[in-house]
Amino acid sequence: MTLLDAHARTSRMSRVNPVAKLGAAAAITIPLVLTLDVVSASVALVLELLLMPLAGLGWREFWTRTWIVWALAPLTGLTIALYGRTSGEVYVQWLFVTVSEGSLVLAAATTIRVLAIALPSVVLFASVDPTDLADGLGQVLKLPARFVLGALAGLRMVGLFLDDWRSLELARRARGIADRGRLRRFLGMAFALLVLSLRRGAKLATAMEARAFGAPGRRTWARASRFGAAEWALIGVGLAIALIATAAALAAGTWNFILGPGV
């Protein structure tokens, strides 16, 4: 575990039930997905940035975890600017590329919307432990225990998957069969890792069945997953951001329901 992970797991937000984080992220995301306009996305993004310090992450941790979002969001907007719907004044037109007033507005809205949707999700789930999430899904949302525990076991295998890949690469290099042919080497390693993963998955499933993970009836849990005032407050914050952003877009007349007719 890195220092960033250790700090995130001990922050104030780490004590909030992961189900509440799912609910807050969904509350923010749903209205932003239904519209494509600058006002709602900008209002949501500003409110999120103002509330980010309450998540318990330092600024260094924040930028370390979210830099990829800041880097990829403008690329999404660039694609819309070059190939988006043409409307208004046309500034550049060359082959399949058309940059117009309308495409630039859509590009700006798309960039800000990606930031407004992705940033809270990354920050909220920086402090989520997979076991806590499984406990919440099984006890709070009452999802099937067999599905939840199977997904948890699979997630726990991701680290072993990476270790297996590195070990396989070192073993092939030690045997002198990894010096050239990168594509062929990659395909060979991928197939070997697939076989290894299937065997490990079969062994894991057998071990879980032997320990009665798939037994019928009500299941007991080692740790109780509680859902209290802090969780409802977090969901309320997510709903407030969504409602304020939606109201601002409606008041400004920029609400653009992307699922409506003619869109």
Short mmCIF file of the C-alpha atoms (twelve columns), coordinates in Angstrom:
data_MODEL
# 
_entry.id   MODEL 
# 
loop_
_atom_site.group_PDB 
_atom_site.id 
_atom_site.type_symbol 
_atom_site.label_atom_id 
_atom_site.label_alt_id 
_atom_site.label_comp_id 
_atom_site.label_asym_id 
_atom_site.label_seq_id 
_atom_site.Cartn_x 
_atom_site.Cartn_y 
_atom_site.Cartn_z 
_atom_site.pdbx_PDB_model_num 
ATOM 1   C CA . MET A 1   0.000   0.000   0.000   1 
ATOM 2   C CA . THR A 2   1.384   3.430   -0.939  1 
ATOM 3   C CA . LEU A 3   1.465   6.469   1.328   1 
ATOM 4   C CA . LEU A 4   -1.383  7.984   -0.693  1 
ATOM 5   C CA . ASP A 5   -3.512  4.885   -0.164  1 
ATOM 6   C CA . ALA A 6   -2.689  4.813   3.542   1 
ATOM 7   C CA . HIS A 7   -3.686  8.457   3.980   1 
ATOM 8   C CA . ALA A 8   -6.874  8.002   1.967   1 
ATOM 9   C CA . ARG A 9   -7.884  4.973   4.031   1 
ATOM 10  C CA . THR A 10  -7.493  6.989   7.275   1 
ATOM 11  C CA . SER A 11  -9.240  10.170  6.094   1 
ATOM 12  C CA . ARG A 12  -12.662 11.298  7.317   1 
ATOM 13  C CA . MET A 13  -14.303 10.176  4.117   1 
ATOM 14  C CA . SER A 14  -13.021 6.631   4.613   1 
ATOM 15  C CA . ARG A 15  -15.442 6.203   7.531   1 
ATOM 16  C CA . VAL A 16  -18.464 6.841   5.312   1 
ATOM 17  C CA . ASN A 17  -20.250 3.767   3.974   1 
ATOM 18  C CA . PRO A 18  -19.242 3.091   0.330   1 
ATOM 19  C CA . VAL A 19  -22.920 2.687   -0.602  1 
ATOM 20  C CA . ALA A 20  -23.458 6.346   0.285   1 
ATOM 21  C CA . LYS A 21  -20.562 7.281   -1.980  1 
ATOM 22  C CA . LEU A 22  -22.210 5.335   -4.791  1 
ATOM 23  C CA . GLY A 23  -25.463 7.166   -4.144  1 
ATOM 24  C CA . ALA A 24  -23.827 10.601  -4.067  1 
ATOM 25  C CA . ALA A 25  -21.891 9.932   -7.279  1 
ATOM 26  C CA . ALA A 26  -25.064 8.678   -8.988  1 
ATOM 27  C CA . ALA A 27  -27.046 11.711  -7.828  1 
ATOM 28  C CA . ILE A 28  -24.491 14.044  -9.415  1 
ATOM 29  C CA . THR A 29  -24.053 11.990  -12.570 1 
ATOM 30  C CA . ILE A 30  -27.665 11.365  -13.635 1 
ATOM 31  C CA . PRO A 31  -28.716 14.982  -14.367 1 
ATOM 32  C CA . LEU A 32  -25.383 15.746  -16.040 1 
ATOM 33  C CA . VAL A 33  -25.811 12.741  -18.323 1 
ATOM 34  C CA . LEU A 34  -29.309 13.887  -19.324 1 
ATOM 35  C CA . THR A 35  -28.156 17.297  -20.520 1 
ATOM 36  C CA . LEU A 36  -25.246 18.725  -22.477 1 
ATOM 37  C CA . ASP A 37  -24.809 22.389  -21.625 1 
ATOM 38  C CA . VAL A 38  -22.096 24.574  -20.178 1 
ATOM 39  C CA . VAL A 39  -24.104 26.064  -17.305 1 
ATOM 40  C CA . SER A 40  -25.156 22.888  -15.471 1 
ATOM 41  C CA . ALA A 41  -21.727 21.288  -15.856 1 
ATOM 42  C CA . SER A 42  -19.905 24.460  -14.750 1 
ATOM 43  C CA . VAL A 43  -22.094 24.966  -11.698 1 
ATOM 44  C CA . ALA A 44  -21.681 21.331  -10.660 1 
ATOM 45  C CA . LEU A 45  -17.905 21.466  -11.166 1 
ATOM 46  C CA . VAL A 46  -17.508 24.671  -9.133  1 
ATOM 47  C CA . LEU A 47  -19.562 23.283  -6.249  1 
ATOM 48  C CA . GLU A 48  -17.572 20.044  -6.310  1 
ATOM 49  C CA . LEU A 49  -14.236 21.872  -6.223  1 
ATOM 50  C CA . LEU A 50  -15.434 23.958  -3.278  1 
ATOM 51  C CA . LEU A 51  -16.359 20.797  -1.376  1 
ATOM 52  C CA . MET A 52  -13.257 18.785  -2.302  1 
ATOM 53  C CA . PRO A 53  -11.305 19.775  0.878   1 
ATOM 54  C CA . LEU A 54  -14.015 18.054  2.950   1 
ATOM 55  C CA . ALA A 55  -13.064 14.724  1.356   1 
ATOM 56  C CA . GLY A 56  -9.923  14.590  3.491   1 
ATOM 57  C CA . LEU A 57  -7.413  14.461  0.630   1 
ATOM 58  C CA . GLY A 58  -4.499  16.855  0.525   1 
ATOM 59  C CA . TRP A 59  -3.889  18.845  -2.630  1 
ATOM 60  C CA . ARG A 60  -0.916  16.672  -3.569  1 
ATOM 61  C CA . GLU A 61  -3.049  13.553  -3.229  1 
ATOM 62  C CA . PHE A 62  -5.871  15.202  -5.125  1 
ATOM 63  C CA . TRP A 63  -3.701  16.042  -8.131  1 
ATOM 64  C CA . THR A 64  -1.942  12.685  -8.025  1 
ATOM 65  C CA . ARG A 65  -5.235  10.821  -8.226  1 
ATOM 66  C CA . THR A 66  -7.063  13.084  -10.670 1 
ATOM 67  C CA . TRP A 67  -4.386  14.216  -13.129 1 
ATOM 68  C CA . ILE A 68  -5.498  11.639  -15.681 1 
ATOM 69  C CA . VAL A 69  -9.016  13.127  -15.643 1 
ATOM 70  C CA . TRP A 70  -7.674  16.638  -16.188 1 
ATOM 71  C CA . ALA A 71  -5.509  15.334  -19.040 1 
ATOM 72  C CA . LEU A 72  -8.170  13.310  -20.876 1 
ATOM 73  C CA . ALA A 73  -11.154 15.635  -20.519 1 
ATOM 74  C CA . PRO A 74  -9.717  18.256  -22.949 1 
ATOM 75  C CA . LEU A 75  -8.996  15.505  -25.468 1 
ATOM 76  C CA . THR A 76  -12.677 14.555  -25.395 1 
ATOM 77  C CA . GLY A 77  -13.612 18.177  -25.989 1 
ATOM 78  C CA . LEU A 78  -11.107 18.427  -28.835 1 
ATOM 79  C CA . THR A 79  -12.783 15.526  -30.632 1 
ATOM 80  C CA . ILE A 80  -16.182 17.213  -30.315 1 
ATOM 81  C CA . ALA A 81  -14.737 20.524  -31.521 1 
ATOM 82  C CA . LEU A 82  -13.335 18.943  -34.684 1 
ATOM 83  C CA . TYR A 83  -16.102 16.495  -35.532 1 
ATOM 84  C CA . GLY A 84  -19.138 17.666  -33.563 1 
ATOM 85  C CA . ARG A 85  -22.433 18.940  -34.915 1 
ATOM 86  C CA . THR A 86  -21.945 22.040  -37.069 1 
ATOM 87  C CA . SER A 87  -24.009 25.111  -36.268 1 
ATOM 88  C CA . GLY A 88  -23.531 28.853  -36.299 1 
ATOM 89  C CA . GLU A 89  -20.450 30.462  -37.793 1 
ATOM 90  C CA . VAL A 90  -17.885 28.101  -39.325 1 
ATOM 91  C CA . TYR A 91  -14.287 28.933  -38.388 1 
ATOM 92  C CA . VAL A 92  -12.309 26.065  -39.961 1 
ATOM 93  C CA . GLN A 93  -13.311 23.529  -42.582 1 
ATOM 94  C CA . TRP A 94  -10.884 20.987  -43.998 1 
ATOM 95  C CA . LEU A 95  -11.795 17.511  -45.270 1 
ATOM 96  C CA . PHE A 96  -13.766 15.847  -42.443 1 
ATOM 97  C CA . VAL A 97  -12.851 18.536  -39.912 1 
ATOM 98  C CA . THR A 98  -15.301 21.367  -39.309 1 
ATOM 99  C CA . VAL A 99  -14.864 23.780  -36.425 1 
ATOM 100 C CA . SER A 100 -17.929 25.913  -35.887 1 
ATOM 101 C CA . GLU A 101 -19.429 28.040  -33.171 1 
ATOM 102 C CA . GLY A 102 -21.794 25.248  -32.182 1 
ATOM 103 C CA . SER A 103 -19.117 22.559  -32.072 1 
ATOM 104 C CA . LEU A 104 -16.917 24.737  -29.837 1 
ATOM 105 C CA . VAL A 105 -19.802 25.253  -27.413 1 
ATOM 106 C CA . LEU A 106 -20.464 21.513  -27.362 1 
ATOM 107 C CA . ALA A 107 -16.746 20.844  -26.857 1 
ATOM 108 C CA . ALA A 108 -16.604 23.162  -23.857 1 
ATOM 109 C CA . ALA A 109 -19.747 21.614  -22.383 1 
ATOM 110 C CA . THR A 110 -18.410 18.098  -22.913 1 
ATOM 111 C CA . THR A 111 -15.043 18.865  -21.315 1 
ATOM 112 C CA . ILE A 112 -16.597 20.430  -18.233 1 
ATOM 113 C CA . ARG A 113 -19.193 17.660  -17.972 1 
ATOM 114 C CA . VAL A 114 -16.495 14.959  -18.022 1 
ATOM 115 C CA . LEU A 115 -14.681 16.762  -15.211 1 
ATOM 116 C CA . ALA A 116 -17.884 17.244  -13.199 1 
ATOM 117 C CA . ILE A 117 -18.772 13.550  -13.476 1 
ATOM 118 C CA . ALA A 118 -15.331 11.966  -13.068 1 
ATOM 119 C CA . LEU A 119 -13.737 14.084  -10.332 1 
ATOM 120 C CA . PRO A 120 -16.202 13.328  -7.503  1 
ATOM 121 C CA . SER A 121 -16.168 9.637   -8.384  1 
ATOM 122 C CA . VAL A 122 -12.363 9.468   -8.227  1 
ATOM 123 C CA . VAL A 123 -12.160 11.442  -4.985  1 
ATOM 124 C CA . LEU A 124 -15.001 9.613   -3.229  1 
ATOM 125 C CA . PHE A 125 -13.712 6.146   -4.104  1 
ATOM 126 C CA . ALA A 126 -10.086 6.924   -3.287  1 
ATOM 127 C CA . SER A 127 -10.807 5.839   0.293   1 
ATOM 128 C CA . VAL A 128 -13.009 2.816   -0.470  1 
ATOM 129 C CA . ASP A 129 -11.837 -0.588  0.710   1 
ATOM 130 C CA . PRO A 130 -13.174 -3.427  -1.490  1 
ATOM 131 C CA . THR A 131 -14.257 -5.439  1.571   1 
ATOM 132 C CA . ASP A 132 -16.198 -2.463  2.965   1 
ATOM 133 C CA . LEU A 133 -17.877 -2.007  -0.400  1 
ATOM 134 C CA . ALA A 134 -18.857 -5.684  -0.502  1 
ATOM 135 C CA . ASP A 135 -20.241 -5.452  3.039   1 
ATOM 136 C CA . GLY A 136 -22.323 -2.438  2.059   1 
ATOM 137 C CA . LEU A 137 -23.650 -3.997  -1.126  1 
ATOM 138 C CA . GLY A 138 -24.627 -7.159  0.695   1 
ATOM 139 C CA . GLN A 139 -26.036 -5.671  3.904   1 
ATOM 140 C CA . VAL A 140 -27.376 -2.246  2.904   1 
ATOM 141 C CA . LEU A 141 -28.482 -2.808  -0.699  1 
ATOM 142 C CA . LYS A 142 -29.294 -6.485  -0.046  1 
ATOM 143 C CA . LEU A 143 -27.608 -7.687  -3.233  1 
ATOM 144 C CA . PRO A 144 -27.099 -11.465 -3.544  1 
ATOM 145 C CA . ALA A 145 -24.195 -12.505 -1.320  1 
ATOM 146 C CA . ARG A 146 -22.943 -15.018 -3.872  1 
ATOM 147 C CA . PHE A 147 -22.577 -12.297 -6.503  1 
ATOM 148 C CA . VAL A 148 -21.040 -9.770  -4.097  1 
ATOM 149 C CA . LEU A 149 -18.476 -12.150 -2.626  1 
ATOM 150 C CA . GLY A 150 -17.572 -13.526 -6.042  1 
ATOM 151 C CA . ALA A 151 -16.943 -9.993  -7.315  1 
ATOM 152 C CA . LEU A 152 -14.876 -9.209  -4.206  1 
ATOM 153 C CA . ALA A 153 -12.763 -12.318 -4.695  1 
ATOM 154 C CA . GLY A 154 -12.212 -11.421 -8.336  1 
ATOM 155 C CA . LEU A 155 -11.191 -7.880  -7.405  1 
ATOM 156 C CA . ARG A 156 -8.730  -9.218  -4.866  1 
ATOM 157 C CA . MET A 157 -7.153  -11.258 -7.659  1 
ATOM 158 C CA . VAL A 158 -6.191  -8.159  -9.660  1 
ATOM 159 C CA . GLY A 159 -2.991  -7.707  -7.658  1 
ATOM 160 C CA . LEU A 160 -2.047  -11.351 -8.236  1 
ATOM 161 C CA . PHE A 161 -2.806  -10.892 -11.920 1 
ATOM 162 C CA . LEU A 162 -0.215  -8.108  -12.162 1 
ATOM 163 C CA . ASP A 163 2.307   -10.122 -10.166 1 
ATOM 164 C CA . ASP A 164 1.782   -13.123 -12.465 1 
ATOM 165 C CA . TRP A 165 2.361   -10.963 -15.519 1 
ATOM 166 C CA . ARG A 166 5.667   -9.665  -14.148 1 
ATOM 167 C CA . SER A 167 6.786   -13.132 -13.074 1 
ATOM 168 C CA . LEU A 168 5.886   -14.570 -16.458 1 
ATOM 169 C CA . GLU A 169 7.785   -11.819 -18.230 1 
ATOM 170 C CA . LEU A 170 10.906  -12.396 -16.104 1 
ATOM 171 C CA . ALA A 171 10.703  -16.162 -16.609 1 
ATOM 172 C CA . ARG A 172 10.458  -15.819 -20.389 1 
ATOM 173 C CA . ARG A 173 13.313  -13.336 -20.426 1 
ATOM 174 C CA . ALA A 174 15.471  -15.709 -18.351 1 
ATOM 175 C CA . ARG A 175 14.854  -18.423 -20.961 1 
ATOM 176 C CA . GLY A 176 15.877  -16.081 -23.767 1 
ATOM 177 C CA . ILE A 177 12.496  -16.034 -25.549 1 
ATOM 178 C CA . ALA A 178 11.548  -12.433 -24.839 1 
ATOM 179 C CA . ASP A 179 14.208  -10.555 -26.786 1 
ATOM 180 C CA . ARG A 180 12.264  -9.794  -29.954 1 
ATOM 181 C CA . GLY A 181 8.849   -10.012 -31.519 1 
ATOM 182 C CA . ARG A 182 6.896   -7.817  -29.106 1 
ATOM 183 C CA . LEU A 183 3.477   -8.586  -30.549 1 
ATOM 184 C CA . ARG A 184 4.112   -12.329 -30.587 1 
ATOM 185 C CA . ARG A 185 5.527   -12.158 -27.066 1 
ATOM 186 C CA . PHE A 186 2.495   -10.223 -25.834 1 
ATOM 187 C CA . LEU A 187 0.032   -12.688 -27.370 1 
ATOM 188 C CA . GLY A 188 1.933   -15.648 -25.934 1 
ATOM 189 C CA . MET A 189 2.030   -14.131 -22.459 1 
ATOM 190 C CA . ALA A 190 -1.634  -13.151 -22.651 1 
ATOM 191 C CA . PHE A 191 -2.645  -16.717 -23.548 1 
ATOM 192 C CA . ALA A 192 -0.479  -18.190 -20.787 1 
ATOM 193 C CA . LEU A 193 -1.933  -15.733 -18.286 1 
ATOM 194 C CA . LEU A 194 -5.462  -16.563 -19.441 1 
ATOM 195 C CA . VAL A 195 -4.870  -20.277 -18.808 1 
ATOM 196 C CA . LEU A 196 -3.341  -19.496 -15.409 1 
ATOM 197 C CA . SER A 197 -6.274  -17.240 -14.504 1 
ATOM 198 C CA . LEU A 198 -8.839  -19.889 -15.457 1 
ATOM 199 C CA . ARG A 199 -7.083  -22.478 -13.321 1 
ATOM 200 C CA . ARG A 200 -6.840  -20.098 -10.371 1 
ATOM 201 C CA . GLY A 201 -10.486 -19.106 -10.782 1 
ATOM 202 C CA . ALA A 202 -11.567 -22.746 -10.740 1 
ATOM 203 C CA . LYS A 203 -9.533  -23.424 -7.594  1 
ATOM 204 C CA . LEU A 204 -10.932 -20.289 -5.925  1 
ATOM 205 C CA . ALA A 205 -14.509 -21.246 -6.794  1 
ATOM 206 C CA . THR A 206 -13.974 -24.758 -5.392  1 
ATOM 207 C CA . ALA A 207 -12.440 -23.357 -2.203  1 
ATOM 208 C CA . MET A 208 -15.343 -20.907 -1.736  1 
ATOM 209 C CA . GLU A 209 -17.908 -23.639 -2.300  1 
ATOM 210 C CA . ALA A 210 -16.104 -25.842 0.243   1 
ATOM 211 C CA . ARG A 211 -16.403 -23.024 2.767   1 
ATOM 212 C CA . ALA A 212 -20.176 -22.737 2.089   1 
ATOM 213 C CA . PHE A 213 -20.003 -19.353 0.378   1 
ATOM 214 C CA . GLY A 214 -22.750 -20.521 -1.976  1 
ATOM 215 C CA . ALA A 215 -24.985 -22.109 0.634   1 
ATOM 216 C CA . PRO A 216 -28.690 -21.149 0.614   1 
ATOM 217 C CA . GLY A 217 -30.284 -19.257 3.455   1 
ATOM 218 C CA . ARG A 218 -29.485 -16.044 5.266   1 
ATOM 219 C CA . ARG A 219 -25.805 -15.239 5.403   1 
ATOM 220 C CA . THR A 220 -23.898 -13.841 8.342   1 
ATOM 221 C CA . TRP A 221 -21.238 -11.159 7.948   1 
ATOM 222 C CA . ALA A 222 -18.018 -10.689 9.867   1 
ATOM 223 C CA . ARG A 223 -18.442 -6.912  10.055  1 
ATOM 224 C CA . ALA A 224 -21.634 -4.887  10.281  1 
ATOM 225 C CA . SER A 225 -22.138 -2.266  7.569   1 
ATOM 226 C CA . ARG A 226 -23.847 0.754   9.108   1 
ATOM 227 C CA . PHE A 227 -25.743 3.464   7.298   1 
ATOM 228 C CA . GLY A 228 -26.390 6.542   9.400   1 
ATOM 229 C CA . ALA A 229 -26.509 10.319  9.451   1 
ATOM 230 C CA . ALA A 230 -23.132 10.843  7.774   1 
ATOM 231 C CA . GLU A 231 -24.173 8.661   4.836   1 
ATOM 232 C CA . TRP A 232 -27.494 10.432  4.360   1 
ATOM 233 C CA . ALA A 233 -25.699 13.784  4.587   1 
ATOM 234 C CA . LEU A 234 -23.312 12.777  1.798   1 
ATOM 235 C CA . ILE A 235 -26.184 11.684  -0.435  1 
ATOM 236 C CA . GLY A 236 -27.950 14.956  0.397   1 
ATOM 237 C CA . VAL A 237 -24.882 16.906  -0.734  1 
ATOM 238 C CA . GLY A 238 -24.870 15.014  -4.032  1 
ATOM 239 C CA . LEU A 239 -28.581 15.707  -4.550  1 
ATOM 240 C CA . ALA A 240 -28.085 19.389  -3.690  1 
ATOM 241 C CA . ILE A 241 -25.314 19.743  -6.283  1 
ATOM 242 C CA . ALA A 242 -27.493 18.060  -8.912  1 
ATOM 243 C CA . LEU A 243 -30.545 20.201  -8.120  1 
ATOM 244 C CA . ILE A 244 -28.599 23.485  -8.049  1 
ATOM 245 C CA . ALA A 245 -26.884 22.681  -11.363 1 
ATOM 246 C CA . THR A 246 -30.186 21.719  -12.979 1 
ATOM 247 C CA . ALA A 247 -31.952 24.799  -11.662 1 
ATOM 248 C CA . ALA A 248 -29.149 27.044  -12.926 1 
ATOM 249 C CA . ALA A 249 -29.348 25.530  -16.409 1 
ATOM 250 C CA . LEU A 250 -33.142 25.883  -16.512 1 
ATOM 251 C CA . ALA A 251 -32.946 29.478  -15.297 1 
ATOM 252 C CA . ALA A 252 -30.331 30.333  -17.921 1 
ATOM 253 C CA . GLY A 253 -32.317 28.576  -20.650 1 
ATOM 254 C CA . THR A 254 -29.404 26.341  -21.598 1 
ATOM 255 C CA . TRP A 255 -30.868 22.986  -20.498 1 
ATOM 256 C CA . ASN A 256 -30.440 20.633  -23.436 1 
ATOM 257 C CA . PHE A 257 -32.170 17.295  -22.849 1 
ATOM 258 C CA . ILE A 258 -30.027 15.019  -25.025 1 
ATOM 259 C CA . LEU A 259 -32.597 12.218  -25.036 1 
ATOM 260 C CA . GLY A 260 -35.323 14.448  -26.398 1 
ATOM 261 C CA . PRO A 261 -36.623 14.530  -29.966 1 
ATOM 262 C CA . GLY A 262 -34.402 16.062  -32.586 1 
ATOM 263 C CA . VAL A 263 -31.185 15.576  -30.641 1 
# 
